[in-house]
Amino acid sequence: MKNLVGMVLASICLATSFGPIAEAGFKNDYAAWKSMDPYARYNYIQGVVDQVTNSFSSGEQAWVTALRDGTVACGLALHINADMLEGAITKHYEQFPRDWGVPPAAVLNVVMRDVCIGYINTERQKAGLDPWTSVSGPISRN
């Protein structure tokens, strides 16, 4: 029992010693995005990308599969990395101040959809779905 408690405490200490990793949780706006250092931003991006590209569900809708498969194909073909995505998120916030209240995960999803629209539409076509149009610009409509 003593060893188990020691292992748990050591794990907690180890996990909390990585500040950027621990801080890469929920981020709700541009201010939170700006407060993170680049390493924390990369971890955040990796979490969002992993969620989008690695979430499989039995019986999922065809548009979800097409979005995931198109995004994965796009990322591989264009050699997209965390540094590129961090820059794209920051650029979006700088270009569209009205989106400063939008979570960075939503900005990332919009940016990736815009960049990868051709790949996504290829997968949508394979699934018998109509193509999506590219929607550049601000996310907030108010």
KEVOMI-409104 format. One record per residue (C-alpha): residue in one letter; x, y, z negated. Coordinates in Angstrom, 1 decimal. Each point is the difference from the previous one (the first is absolute). Layout:
<recs>
residu->A, px->X, py->Y, pz->Z
...
</recs>
This chain:
<recs>
residu->M, px->0.0, py->0.0, pz->0.0
residu->K, px->2.8, py->2.4, pz->-0.9
residu->N, px->1.6, py->-0.6, pz->3.4
residu->L, px->-3.3, py->0.7, pz->1.8
residu->V, px->-0.4, py->3.3, pz->-1.9
residu->G, px->3.6, py->0.9, pz->0.9
residu->M, px->-0.5, py->-0.8, pz->3.6
residu->V, px->-3.2, py->2.1, pz->0.2
residu->L, px->1.7, py->2.9, pz->-1.7
residu->A, px->3.0, py->-0.3, pz->2.3
residu->S, px->-2.3, py->0.0, pz->3.0
residu->I, px->-1.8, py->3.1, pz->-1.2
residu->C, px->3.2, py->1.8, pz->-0.6
residu->L, px->1.3, py->-1.0, pz->3.4
residu->A, px->-3.2, py->1.0, pz->1.7
residu->T, px->-0.1, py->3.4, pz->-1.7
residu->S, px->3.6, py->0.7, pz->0.7
residu->F, px->-0.8, py->0.5, pz->3.7
residu->G, px->-1.7, py->3.4, pz->-0.2
residu->P, px->-0.7, py->0.4, pz->3.7
residu->I, px->-1.6, py->-3.4, pz->0.2
residu->A, px->-2.2, py->0.5, pz->-3.0
residu->E, px->-1.0, py->3.5, pz->1.2
residu->A, px->-1.1, py->-1.3, pz->3.5
residu->G, px->-3.5, py->-0.7, pz->-1.2
residu->F, px->-3.1, py->2.0, pz->0.8
residu->K, px->0.7, py->3.3, pz->1.6
residu->N, px->-3.0, py->2.2, pz->0.7
residu->D, px->1.3, py->3.1, pz->1.9
residu->Y, px->2.9, py->1.9, pz->1.5
residu->A, px->1.2, py->1.3, pz->-3.4
residu->A, px->0.4, py->-3.6, pz->-1.2
residu->W, px->1.8, py->-0.9, pz->3.3
residu->K, px->2.4, py->2.9, pz->-0.3
residu->S, px->0.8, py->-1.0, pz->-3.6
residu->M, px->1.4, py->-3.4, pz->1.0
residu->D, px->3.6, py->-0.4, pz->1.0
residu->P, px->0.7, py->-1.6, pz->3.4
residu->Y, px->0.5, py->-3.5, pz->-1.5
residu->A, px->-3.4, py->0.1, pz->-1.8
residu->R, px->-1.6, py->1.2, pz->3.3
residu->Y, px->1.5, py->-3.0, pz->1.8
residu->N, px->-1.3, py->-2.3, pz->-2.6
residu->Y, px->-3.4, py->1.6, pz->0.2
residu->I, px->0.0, py->-0.3, pz->3.8
residu->Q, px->1.1, py->-3.7, pz->-0.2
residu->G, px->-2.9, py->-0.7, pz->-2.3
residu->V, px->-2.6, py->1.6, pz->2.4
residu->V, px->1.5, py->-1.7, pz->3.1
residu->D, px->0.1, py->-3.3, pz->-1.8
residu->Q, px->-3.6, py->0.3, pz->-0.9
residu->V, px->-1.1, py->0.9, pz->3.5
residu->T, px->2.2, py->-2.6, pz->1.8
residu->N, px->-0.1, py->-2.9, pz->-2.4
residu->S, px->-3.6, py->-0.1, pz->-1.1
residu->F, px->-1.8, py->-2.9, pz->1.5
residu->S, px->-3.5, py->-1.0, pz->-0.8
residu->S, px->-2.0, py->-3.0, pz->1.2
residu->G, px->-2.9, py->1.3, pz->2.1
residu->E, px->1.4, py->3.5, pz->0.3
residu->Q, px->-1.6, py->2.3, pz->2.6
residu->A, px->1.7, py->0.0, pz->3.4
residu->W, px->0.8, py->3.7, pz->-0.2
residu->V, px->2.0, py->-0.6, pz->-3.2
residu->T, px->2.0, py->-2.8, pz->1.7
residu->A, px->0.6, py->2.2, pz->3.1
residu->L, px->1.2, py->2.9, pz->-2.2
residu->R, px->2.4, py->-2.2, pz->-2.0
residu->D, px->1.4, py->-1.8, pz->3.1
residu->G, px->0.3, py->3.2, pz->2.0
residu->T, px->1.8, py->1.8, pz->-2.9
residu->V, px->2.4, py->-2.9, pz->-0.5
residu->A, px->0.8, py->-0.2, pz->3.8
residu->C, px->0.5, py->3.7, pz->0.1
residu->G, px->2.3, py->0.1, pz->-3.0
residu->L, px->2.1, py->-2.8, pz->1.5
residu->A, px->0.1, py->1.5, pz->3.5
residu->L, px->0.9, py->3.5, pz->-1.2
residu->H, px->2.3, py->-1.1, pz->-2.8
residu->I, px->-2.0, py->2.2, pz->-2.4
residu->N, px->1.7, py->0.3, pz->-3.4
residu->A, px->-0.8, py->1.6, pz->-3.4
residu->D, px->2.2, py->3.1, pz->0.8
residu->M, px->-2.1, py->0.6, pz->3.2
residu->L, px->-3.3, py->-0.4, pz->-1.8
residu->E, px->1.2, py->2.2, pz->-2.9
residu->G, px->0.8, py->2.8, pz->2.5
residu->A, px->-3.3, py->-0.5, pz->1.8
residu->I, px->-2.0, py->0.3, pz->-3.3
residu->T, px->1.9, py->3.1, pz->-1.1
residu->K, px->-0.3, py->1.6, pz->3.5
residu->H, px->-3.8, py->-0.6, pz->-0.1
residu->Y, px->-0.4, py->1.7, pz->-3.3
residu->E, px->2.2, py->2.9, pz->1.2
residu->Q, px->-2.0, py->0.4, pz->3.2
residu->F, px->-3.5, py->-0.3, pz->-1.6
residu->P, px->-0.1, py->1.7, pz->-3.4
residu->R, px->-3.8, py->-0.7, pz->-0.2
residu->D, px->1.1, py->-3.7, pz->-0.5
residu->W, px->2.0, py->0.7, pz->-3.2
residu->G, px->-2.8, py->-1.6, pz->-2.0
residu->V, px->0.0, py->-3.2, pz->2.1
residu->P, px->1.9, py->-3.0, pz->-1.4
residu->P, px->3.3, py->-0.9, pz->1.8
residu->A, px->-1.4, py->-3.5, pz->0.7
residu->A, px->-2.8, py->1.6, pz->2.0
residu->V, px->2.5, py->2.2, pz->1.9
residu->L, px->2.2, py->-3.0, pz->0.7
residu->N, px->-3.0, py->-2.0, pz->1.4
residu->V, px->-0.9, py->2.9, pz->2.3
residu->V, px->3.6, py->0.5, pz->1.1
residu->M, px->0.5, py->-3.7, pz->0.7
residu->R, px->-3.3, py->-0.2, pz->1.9
residu->D, px->1.0, py->3.0, pz->2.1
residu->V, px->3.5, py->-1.4, pz->0.8
residu->C, px->-1.2, py->-3.6, pz->0.5
residu->I, px->-3.3, py->0.7, pz->1.8
residu->G, px->1.1, py->-1.8, pz->3.2
residu->Y, px->1.0, py->-3.1, pz->-1.8
residu->I, px->-3.2, py->0.0, pz->-2.1
residu->N, px->-2.1, py->0.4, pz->3.1
residu->T, px->1.8, py->-2.9, pz->1.7
residu->E, px->-1.1, py->-2.2, pz->-3.0
residu->R, px->-3.5, py->1.6, pz->0.0
residu->Q, px->-0.3, py->-0.9, pz->3.7
residu->K, px->1.0, py->-3.6, pz->-0.7
residu->A, px->-2.7, py->-0.1, pz->-2.6
residu->G, px->-2.6, py->1.4, pz->2.4
residu->L, px->-0.2, py->3.3, pz->-1.8
residu->D, px->-0.2, py->3.5, pz->1.4
residu->P, px->3.2, py->2.0, pz->-0.2
residu->W, px->0.5, py->2.6, pz->-2.6
residu->T, px->1.0, py->3.6, pz->0.9
residu->S, px->3.0, py->1.7, pz->-1.5
residu->V, px->-1.0, py->2.5, pz->-2.7
residu->S, px->2.9, py->2.4, pz->-0.5
residu->G, px->-0.4, py->2.9, pz->-2.3
residu->P, px->-1.2, py->0.6, pz->-3.6
residu->I, px->-1.9, py->-2.7, pz->-1.9
residu->S, px->-2.1, py->2.4, pz->-2.1
residu->R, px->-2.8, py->1.5, pz->2.0
residu->N, px->-0.8, py->2.8, pz->-2.5
</recs>
